[in-house]
Amino acid sequence: MEEVFKPICVEVNDVSYHRMVKTSVSLLDFIREELKLKGTKKSCDNGECGACTVIMNDELVYSCQILAVQANGAKITTIEGIATNAKLHPIQEALIDEGAVQCGFCTPGMVLAIKKLLEEYPNPTDEQIRYGLAGNVCRCTGYVAIEKAVKKAAAVLRG
């Protein structure tokens, strides 16, 4: 069967990209292989772990579950787009401060999920935190440190 290519234009971390992509390529593989942004992790490839989470058009998505051609015209933020001027985002700092980063594999997706959570709930309850992180699996920390980091980041972001 012949490979089919289509043109796409996406904005990733405030940079526009115009590419011809195979219609069978996932957004995850496009981000990692074509754009060389390796922070978005490939793990389950089934939309169950959250390691590949990105923000697309202001919504959290599992990039392994979306074809690159479906992202045509989209605005996407990956973990590489979170820090500014080589300074860690307060969420990243809070995760480090609270010891919530161990192997680090889930961290990129977790940071983006926390970012969306805190945009919706600037002072989240424990229940809101658990719900907001439900799509991101961490096999190392047990979540207690992550929940503390979310609260710390929330306080910093609220000023």
C-alpha positions, -999 to +999 in steps of 0.1 A: +000+000+000+013+034-010+021+060+018-002+090+016+012+124+026-007+156+034+004+191+042-001+205+077+006+237+095+008+237+132+020+262+159+040+244+185+053+264+214+047+297+195+066+285+164+048+277+131+057+246+113+046+236+077+053+200+069+042+172+047+033+142+069+022+106+064-015+104+071-008+075+095+017+094+118+005+102+153+008+137+167+032+122+193+055+108+166+054+141+146+064+161+177+092+137+187+106+127+153+098+155+129+101+185+153+127+168+175+109+178+207+117+148+229+101+160+261+067+146+252+071+109+262+060+078+243+049+051+267+016+031+264+006+044+229-030+037+240-040+070+257-040+054+291-009+068+309-007+105+301+030+106+293+023+120+259+000+148+271+001+181+253-022+211+252-039+215+218-062+244+212-063+249+250-074+213+257-054+185+272-049+157+247-030+124+245-009+130+215-006+093+208-043+092+201-044+120+175-031+118+140-007+147+130-031+156+101-059+161+126-038+188+143-036+209+111-042+245+121-038+237+158-019+256+185+000+231+206+020+235+238+045+208+248+066+207+279+093+226+260+069+255+258+063+259+295+096+274+308+103+310+298+137+326+292+154+294+305+136+298+338+115+269+351+077+273+354+065+275+390+049+241+385+082+226+376+099+243+405+072+231+429+075+195+417+113+196+423+109+213+457+084+187+469+104+157+457+077+149+433+100+141+404+116+106+406+122+088+373+107+119+355+090+099+328+055+111+337+066+146+345+061+164+312+025+152+309+019+158+346+032+194+343+008+202+315-021+185+333-013+206+364-011+238+343-046+232+329-059+222+363-046+255+379-060+276+351-095+262+359-091+259+396-065+284+409-070+272+445-079+235+440-093+212+466-078+177+471-106+162+451-101+186+422-064+178+422-070+141+421-096+145+393-073+168+373-045+144+375-065+112+370-053+108+334-017+108+343-001+077+357+030+080+380+045+047+390+071+062+414+058+088+438+025+076+451+010+111+443+013+126+478+043+147+468+026+156+435-005+168+453+017+189+477+035+204+446+002+213+430-008+232+461+026+250+463+025+259+426-011+272+430-001+294+459+029+308+439+007+314+408-019+332+428+008+355+441 
